[in-house]
Amino acid sequence: MSDRSLNKQTLVVHDVHNEQYHGAVTMPIYQNSLFTFHSYDAFTTAMNDPLNHHLYSRGNNPTVNDLERRLALLEGGEQARCFASGMAAISAAVLSVIKSGDHIICIDQAYGPTKELIGSYLRKFDIEATFVDGSSMDNIQQAVRDNTSLIFLESPTTLHFQLQNLSACAELAKSIGAATIIDNTWATPCYQNPLSLGIDLVIHSLTKYVSGHSDGMGGVVIGSSERMKHLGMHEFLLHGGIMSPMTAASMIKGLRTLPLRMEKFQENGLIVAGWLEKHPLVAKVNHPGLSSHPQHHLALKQMSGSSSLFSFETNIPLLQMRCWAERLTFFRIGLSWGGYESLITVHPCQRESSSVVRIYVGLEDPYELIDDLAQAFECITEFEGVRR
Ligand SMILES: Cc1ncc(COP(=O)(O)O)c(C=O)c1O
């Protein structure tokens, strides 16, 4: 049976017995910066082809390579390269497909620093960007220019949870000779495999669900051998934002339980989102896994499951909702997501005197999380004019 046809949970758990490592059950951590050679010939061969030899750990390190191999298999890509953070992976992927004078189309709700990179930082290389509401293909189509070389996607987005039609975006990009990159962090390789829908490069912030324990940072770019070879020689080797072997070992540990944890995250997230949807102080829940989500059919078409980060909108003003968040016991106020612990952030809404609450549901008992949310809501039920 080839590794590609294995169930995802088997794939992340299974290691072949390897005499090279004395049958060690886990891959050893190669904590070395360089590799030495018994002959000058062997050294020269490696120097001439650094992407395919163990020469220097800013290039190939067996522990990092093992994580890359597993992530490529999970995502259905030919090759992967790991980076020190999700942003390092995004920067490398973007820079690998553009040149000075190009134009980029980017989703207007993409992760903030991604937008800053594409919309501000790259201006110094004479690169222009158009930000579009990607829930409609017409918006993306209308933004196309003669020099559009990249369509950058993030589906779903991580505050309003809007989707893009990935196969339609890939088709459009191919017809104009542009590349497509997607930030697939939300769905993880367990629930969405955009390469199979025609997308060129997939990036993940491994800091989130893959690490899974809020104790490590990393990123990955996955794609065809051809695209990854180009990225490997330039944005990977030259920029050097690599992942350390210790971090790779910790990520492999997270990966071993990723499919299992995702099942639980999906279940917990839907239980809490379903409860919120019925709460009188909640105006709207933004979760692609709920049938009330306007793009639920598209979600079912291009994803095989959902994760546990979502948001809700309420007619309670921002300051009141921030006090509400402070009353929670199990949801802690913090920026990231994908770990074991539930988190919450409160954001301004386009509609004045309303708020958007981003909820990350962790691995606690979902009914105890609901009790926690309910007790915080009880403190503000007397507030005037907040019901939907
Ligand atoms: C959707 C998304 N993509 C990318 C990133 C960046 O990842 P990292 O923090 O690992 O650089 C984040 C971080 O929060 C994110 O939420």
The ligand as a Tripos MOL2 file, in Angstrom:
@<TRIPOS>MOLECULE
LIG
   16    16     1     0     0
SMALL
NO_CHARGES

@<TRIPOS>ATOM
      1 C1         -4.8790   32.6010    9.0600 C.3       1 LIG1
      2 C2         -3.4600   32.8200    9.4960 C.ar      1 LIG1
      3 N1         -2.4790   32.6620    8.6040 N.ar      1 LIG1
      4 C3         -1.1910   32.8600    8.9350 C.ar      1 LIG1
      5 C4         -0.8250   33.2420   10.2110 C.ar      1 LIG1
      6 C5          0.6100   33.4890   10.5240 C.3       1 LIG1
      7 O1          1.1900   32.4390   11.1890 O.3       1 LIG1
      8 P1          2.4180   32.6010   12.1970 P.3       1 LIG1
      9 O2          1.9090   33.3230   13.3940 O.co2     1 LIG1
     10 O3          2.8540   31.2050   12.4380 O.co2     1 LIG1
     11 O4          3.4650   33.4110   11.4830 O.co2     1 LIG1
     12 C6         -1.8100   33.3910   11.1830 C.ar      1 LIG1
     13 C7         -1.4530   33.7700   12.5680 C.2       1 LIG1
     14 O5         -2.2710   34.0690   13.3910 O.2       1 LIG1
     15 C8         -3.1640   33.1940   10.8150 C.ar      1 LIG1
     16 O6         -4.1660   33.3660   11.6910 O.3       1 LIG1
@<TRIPOS>BOND
     1     1     2 1
     2     2     3 ar
     3     2    15 ar
     4     3     4 ar
     5     4     5 ar
     6     5     6 1
     7     5    12 ar
     8     6     7 1
     9     7     8 1
    10     8     9 2
    11     8    10 1
    12     8    11 1
    13    12    13 1
    14    12    15 ar
    15    13    14 2
    16    15    16 1
@<TRIPOS>SUBSTRUCTURE
     1 LIG1         1 GROUP 0 **** ****
